Amino acid sequence: MIRMSVDRPSVPNQLQEQLGRLQQLQQTLQAVITQRRQLELELNEGENALEELDKMTDEAIIYKSVGSLLVKVEKKKIVEELKENKELLNARITVLGRQQKRAEERIKELQSNIQSSLGTISK
């Protein structure tokens, strides 16, 4: 990560803009990574719930948390819900993975541009 004070008057405007964009991209990347991790945790919880439901009979009494209530649900219905949610989470994780990859590529590109600009300034 490149750190440089952007209020120095000796730094050209174009370089200041690149540094600002780099900082924004790094923040965006961090947000994407955080979101992806949260979704992966949620997916893992859903998969664990499905595994436990597989061990139960169809007649098992199952409750679902709805706000501050526990509501009785049929096993078939909750399994269906969990599978749909799993598909949705997988799709969102895939999208975030692509966003993460693009952000990482743009950061590398921008860092390279900044380093070559700094090399030009120091000559």
N, C-alpha and C positions, 0 to 999 in steps of 0.2 A: 504494500500500500504506500503510495506517495503522499507525503504530507508537506505542505508548503504554505506559507502565509500568502494569501492572495491580495492583501492590502499594500504590499510593497510596490511603490511606483515604478521600480525597474523591471517589473514583470509585464510583458506586452499583453494587451487586451485579449488577443486571441488565446494566449496561454492561460490567462485568468478564466476565460470562458470554458476552456477544456478542463481545467481543474474543477470548476463548478459542476460541469457535467459528470466528471468522474465521481465526485462526491455524491451526486444525486443517484448515479447508477449503483454505487456501493450501498447506499441506503435502500434502494429498490431491491437489490439482490438480497440483502439481509431480510427484508420483509417477505420476499418470495420464499426464502429458505424456512423462515419461521412458520409461514402458512402451510408449507408442504409438510413440515414435521408434525404440526397439529393434526392435519388431515391423515397422515400416516398412523398417528396414535389412535385417532378415531376409527380408522379402518381396522387396526389391530384389535380394538375392543369389540367391534362388530364381528370379526372373525372368531374371536374367543366365545362370544355369545352364541354364534351359530354352532360351534363345536359342542358347547354344553347342551344346546337344544337337540342336537343329533343323538345325544345319549339318553334323552327323555322319551317316554312313550307319547303317543298322540293324545292320550287322555290326561297327561300331566297338567296341573293347574299352573298357569303362567300369568304373571302380572307385569304390566308395562308402566313405567313412570311417565306420567303426563303432568308436567308442572309439579305441584306439591301433592298430587294424588297418585295412587297405584290403581290401575284399571286391569281387570281380568281380561285376557285375550286368548284367542285360540292359537295353538302352536302353529298351525298352517299359515295363519295370517301374519304372525310375527316373523316367521321364517321368510316369508315372501317380502315383507318390509325390509328386513335386514339384508336380503340379497339385492334388492333394488338400491338400497343405500350404499352397499358395497360397490356396485357398478358405478354409481354416481361418484363416489369418493375416488375410485380408480381413475375415472376420466379426469376429474379435477387434479389429481396428483400428476397425471401425465401432462396436462396443460402446464401446470406449475413447473414441472421438470424441464419442459421446453423453454419456458420463460427464463428459468434459472440458467440454462445453457446459453441462451442468447445474451443474457446480461453479462455472464462471465466472459463470453467472446468479445462483447463490446468494451468491457473493462480492460481486457488485455490489449485490444486495439488502441484504445485511448491512452493507456499507460505507455505504450510504445511510441505513439505520436508525441506525448508530453516529454518523454525521455529524449527523443530526437530533437524536439524544440529546445529543450534545456541544453543539449549538446551544441546546438547552433548559437545559442545566446552566450555560452561561456567561451566561444572562440573569438 
